[in-house]
Amino acid sequence: MKNKILVEVVVPDIDEVYNIYIPINKKIGNIIVLLNKAIKELTNGIYDGTKYTSLFDTNGERYGINSLVRETNIRNGTRLILI
């Protein structure tokens, strides 16, 4: 798991929290797509993220979709909000 980090993803739309490993060498835009798919699968289709879904930190700062995870302040244990 050298190239992945464990983050806590809060999904306010369905009032759920998930612990998910994400790769550090991917762009945030790709991570959002992966999170949307994973959460849709985990909720049996209840959650259906869109192309407008964004990823935020707990301070409300939005992550740019072209930033690599390793270039952000996302580390093991970081709490992220998927809206």
N, CA and C atoms as a LAMMPS dump frame, in Angstrom:
ITEM: TIMESTEP
0
ITEM: NUMBER OF ATOMS
249
ITEM: BOX BOUNDS ff ff ff
-5.0000000000000000e+02 5.0000000000000000e+02
-5.0000000000000000e+02 5.0000000000000000e+02
-5.0000000000000000e+02 5.0000000000000000e+02
ITEM: ATOMS id mol type element x y z
1 1 1 N 0.82 -1.19 0
2 1 2 C 0 0 0
3 1 3 C 0.865 1.255 0
4 2 1 N 2.023 1.138 -0.6
5 2 2 C 2.963 2.244 -0.609
6 2 3 C 2.457 3.455 -1.391
7 3 1 N 1.666 3.213 -2.425
8 3 2 C 1.189 4.306 -3.269
9 3 3 C -0.261 4.675 -3.01
10 4 1 N -0.788 4.252 -1.864
11 4 2 C -2.169 4.584 -1.513
12 4 3 C -2.219 5.133 -0.099
13 5 1 N -3.242 5.962 0.145
14 5 2 C -3.448 6.492 1.483
15 5 3 C -4.889 6.227 1.898
16 6 1 N -5.095 6.077 3.193
17 6 2 C -6.425 5.84 3.737
18 6 3 C -7.042 7.163 4.148
19 7 1 N -8.187 7.483 3.549
20 7 2 C -8.884 8.734 3.866
21 7 3 C -10.294 8.416 4.334
22 8 1 N -10.87 9.372 5.045
23 8 2 C -12.253 9.273 5.481
24 8 3 C -13.077 10.17 4.573
25 9 1 N -14.048 9.593 3.892
26 9 2 C -14.86 10.342 2.942
27 9 3 C -16.27 10.503 3.506
28 10 1 N -16.672 11.741 3.707
29 10 2 C -18.005 12.063 4.198
30 10 3 C -18.883 12.37 2.986
31 11 1 N -20.053 11.738 2.937
32 11 2 C -20.99 11.968 1.84
33 11 3 C -22.285 12.515 2.447
34 12 1 N -22.412 13.842 2.523
35 12 2 C -23.588 14.447 3.162
36 12 3 C -24.92 14.102 2.492
37 13 1 N -24.915 13.852 1.191
38 13 2 C -26.154 13.533 0.468
39 13 3 C -26.866 12.313 1.046
40 14 1 N -26.09 11.349 1.53
41 14 2 C -26.682 10.134 2.083
42 14 3 C -26.356 9.965 3.56
43 15 1 N -25.711 10.97 4.14
44 15 2 C -25.367 10.977 5.565
45 15 3 C -24.552 9.747 5.966
46 16 1 N -23.499 9.475 5.191
47 16 2 C -22.624 8.33 5.449
48 16 3 C -21.158 8.764 5.43
49 17 1 N -20.32 7.944 6.082
50 17 2 C -18.874 8.16 6.117
51 17 3 C -18.202 6.842 5.733
52 18 1 N -17.199 6.922 4.858
53 18 2 C -16.484 5.734 4.393
54 18 3 C -14.986 5.924 4.555
55 19 1 N -14.302 4.846 4.917
56 19 2 C -12.842 4.822 4.935
57 19 3 C -12.402 4.132 3.652
58 20 1 N -11.677 4.859 2.817
59 20 2 C -11.32 4.359 1.493
60 20 3 C -9.849 4.648 1.205
61 21 1 N -9.171 3.67 0.604
62 21 2 C -7.802 3.881 0.129
63 21 3 C -7.863 4.534 -1.242
64 22 1 N -7.069 5.589 -1.423
65 22 2 C -6.988 6.247 -2.726
66 22 3 C -5.53 6.304 -3.176
67 23 1 N -5.293 6.187 -4.481
68 23 2 C -3.921 6.26 -4.997
69 23 3 C -3.394 7.695 -4.983
70 24 1 N -2.126 7.854 -4.658
71 24 2 C -1.543 9.196 -4.566
72 24 3 C -1.07 9.736 -5.909
73 25 1 N -0.975 8.874 -6.916
74 25 2 C -0.464 9.305 -8.223
75 25 3 C -1.561 9.614 -9.233
76 26 1 N -2.787 9.773 -8.768
77 26 2 C -3.916 10.085 -9.652
78 26 3 C -4.362 11.527 -9.439
79 27 1 N -5.007 12.074 -10.45
80 27 2 C -5.566 13.423 -10.342
81 27 3 C -6.853 13.377 -9.526
82 28 1 N -7.151 14.486 -8.87
83 28 2 C -8.349 14.591 -8.05
84 28 3 C -9.601 14.283 -8.874
85 29 1 N -9.646 14.728 -10.112
86 29 2 C -10.789 14.438 -10.986
87 29 3 C -11.022 12.947 -11.142
88 30 1 N -9.936 12.186 -11.323
89 30 2 C -10.043 10.732 -11.433
90 30 3 C -10.471 10.108 -10.105
91 31 1 N -9.98 10.67 -9.004
92 31 2 C -10.349 10.173 -7.678
93 31 3 C -11.844 10.363 -7.449
94 32 1 N -12.384 11.507 -7.866
95 32 2 C -13.814 11.769 -7.709
96 32 3 C -14.629 10.724 -8.477
97 33 1 N -14.212 10.417 -9.688
98 33 2 C -14.906 9.398 -10.49
99 33 3 C -14.852 8.051 -9.779
100 34 1 N -13.671 7.685 -9.267
101 34 2 C -13.525 6.417 -8.541
102 34 3 C -14.388 6.383 -7.288
103 35 1 N -14.411 7.497 -6.541
104 35 2 C -15.227 7.56 -5.325
105 35 3 C -16.706 7.452 -5.658
106 36 1 N -17.158 8.136 -6.706
107 36 2 C -18.56 8.046 -7.111
108 36 3 C -18.953 6.605 -7.425
109 37 1 N -18.101 5.908 -8.168
110 37 2 C -18.384 4.514 -8.526
111 37 3 C -18.391 3.614 -7.293
112 38 1 N -17.389 3.783 -6.431
113 38 2 C -17.275 2.934 -5.243
114 38 3 C -18.459 3.141 -4.303
115 39 1 N -18.835 4.385 -4.077
116 39 2 C -19.928 4.669 -3.149
117 39 3 C -21.266 4.242 -3.744
118 40 1 N -21.429 4.382 -5.043
119 40 2 C -22.647 3.897 -5.688
120 40 3 C -22.78 2.391 -5.494
121 41 1 N -21.662 1.695 -5.641
122 41 2 C -21.671 0.247 -5.453
123 41 3 C -21.933 -0.125 -3.991
124 42 1 N -21.315 0.585 -3.071
125 42 2 C -21.501 0.304 -1.644
126 42 3 C -22.925 0.578 -1.175
127 43 1 N -23.606 1.517 -1.824
128 43 2 C -24.973 1.875 -1.42
129 43 3 C -26.029 1.207 -2.302
130 44 1 N -25.614 0.271 -3.13
131 44 2 C -26.534 -0.428 -4.041
132 44 3 C -27.321 0.546 -4.916
133 45 1 N -26.664 1.598 -5.377
134 45 2 C -27.255 2.539 -6.312
135 45 3 C -27.994 3.706 -5.681
136 46 1 N -28.043 3.773 -4.361
137 46 2 C -28.733 4.894 -3.696
138 46 3 C -28.013 6.206 -3.994
139 47 1 N -26.681 6.201 -3.87
140 47 2 C -25.895 7.399 -4.176
141 47 3 C -25.489 7.343 -5.635
142 48 1 N -25.719 8.436 -6.336
143 48 2 C -25.328 8.499 -7.741
144 48 3 C -24.669 9.851 -7.99
145 49 1 N -23.357 9.905 -7.829
146 49 2 C -22.619 11.15 -8.04
147 49 3 C -22.703 11.581 -9.494
148 50 1 N -22.501 12.86 -9.712
149 50 2 C -22.583 13.401 -11.065
150 50 3 C -21.217 13.913 -11.503
151 51 1 N -21.162 14.439 -12.717
152 51 2 C -19.909 15.013 -13.194
153 51 3 C -19.612 16.337 -12.502
154 52 1 N -20.573 16.85 -11.757
155 52 2 C -20.385 18.1 -11.024
156 52 3 C -19.961 17.872 -9.572
157 53 1 N -19.788 16.629 -9.178
158 53 2 C -19.364 16.311 -7.819
159 53 3 C -17.963 16.874 -7.58
160 54 1 N -17.747 17.426 -6.39
161 54 2 C -16.446 17.998 -6.031
162 54 3 C -15.965 17.4 -4.719
163 55 1 N -14.672 17.543 -4.476
164 55 2 C -14.047 17.05 -3.261
165 55 3 C -13.524 18.243 -2.471
166 56 1 N -13.866 18.293 -1.19
167 56 2 C -13.504 19.408 -0.321
168 56 3 C -12.767 18.903 0.913
169 57 1 N -11.971 19.785 1.53
170 57 2 C -11.406 19.454 2.832
171 57 3 C -12.38 19.944 3.899
172 58 1 N -12.058 19.719 5.155
173 58 2 C -12.98 20.074 6.239
174 58 3 C -13.109 21.582 6.445
175 59 1 N -12.223 22.358 5.85
176 59 2 C -12.315 23.819 5.925
177 59 3 C -13.146 24.406 4.795
178 60 1 N -13.659 23.552 3.919
179 60 2 C -14.473 24.02 2.81
180 60 3 C -13.689 24.375 1.564
181 61 1 N -12.392 24.109 1.567
182 61 2 C -11.569 24.385 0.387
183 61 3 C -11.749 23.263 -0.635
184 62 1 N -12.018 23.657 -1.861
185 62 2 C -12.235 22.693 -2.937
186 62 3 C -10.901 22.305 -3.571
187 63 1 N -10.74 21.021 -3.824
188 63 2 C -9.529 20.542 -4.489
189 63 3 C -9.713 20.662 -5.999
190 64 1 N -8.697 21.166 -6.677
191 64 2 C -8.732 21.291 -8.132
192 64 3 C -8.672 19.931 -8.793
193 65 1 N -9.456 19.74 -9.831
194 65 2 C -9.544 18.415 -10.453
195 65 3 C -8.264 18.003 -11.181
196 66 1 N -7.407 18.943 -11.491
197 66 2 C -6.166 18.604 -12.192
198 66 3 C -4.971 18.402 -11.267
199 67 1 N -5.173 18.565 -9.97
200 67 2 C -4.074 18.369 -9.001
201 67 3 C -3.894 16.893 -8.706
202 68 1 N -2.654 16.466 -8.609
203 68 2 C -2.371 15.101 -8.16
204 68 3 C -2.572 15.038 -6.651
205 69 1 N -3.027 13.899 -6.166
206 69 2 C -3.265 13.744 -4.731
207 69 3 C -1.992 14.048 -3.952
208 70 1 N -0.856 13.573 -4.42
209 70 2 C 0.399 13.764 -3.684
210 70 3 C 0.827 15.236 -3.603
211 71 1 N 0.281 16.079 -4.49
212 71 2 C 0.601 17.508 -4.495
213 71 3 C -0.318 18.324 -3.583
214 72 1 N -1.3 17.663 -2.969
215 72 2 C -2.247 18.352 -2.093
216 72 3 C -1.873 18.082 -0.633
217 73 1 N -2.716 18.562 0.274
218 73 2 C -2.491 18.315 1.694
219 73 3 C -3.198 17.047 2.175
220 74 1 N -3.633 16.204 1.254
221 74 2 C -4.298 14.954 1.61
222 74 3 C -3.245 13.939 2.06
223 75 1 N -3.426 13.433 3.269
224 75 2 C -2.517 12.447 3.862
225 75 3 C -3.345 11.34 4.502
226 76 1 N -2.688 10.304 5.03
227 76 2 C -3.39 9.246 5.75
228 76 3 C -4.243 9.852 6.852
229 77 1 N -5.502 9.441 6.912
230 77 2 C -6.402 9.919 7.957
231 77 3 C -7.112 11.221 7.653
232 78 1 N -6.843 11.822 6.497
233 78 2 C -7.497 13.081 6.124
234 78 3 C -8.995 12.847 5.942
235 79 1 N -9.78 13.791 6.415
236 79 2 C -11.237 13.734 6.242
237 79 3 C -11.6 14.595 5.032
238 80 1 N -12.277 13.98 4.067
239 80 2 C -12.685 14.657 2.843
240 80 3 C -14.2 14.662 2.744
241 81 1 N -14.735 15.659 2.062
242 81 2 C -16.175 15.777 1.884
243 81 3 C -16.48 15.713 0.399
244 82 1 N -17.351 14.788 0.019
245 82 2 C -17.731 14.577 -1.376
246 82 3 C -19.129 15.156 -1.606
247 83 1 N -19.178 16.276 -2.315
248 83 2 C -20.464 16.95 -2.564
249 83 3 C -20.634 17.126 -4.061
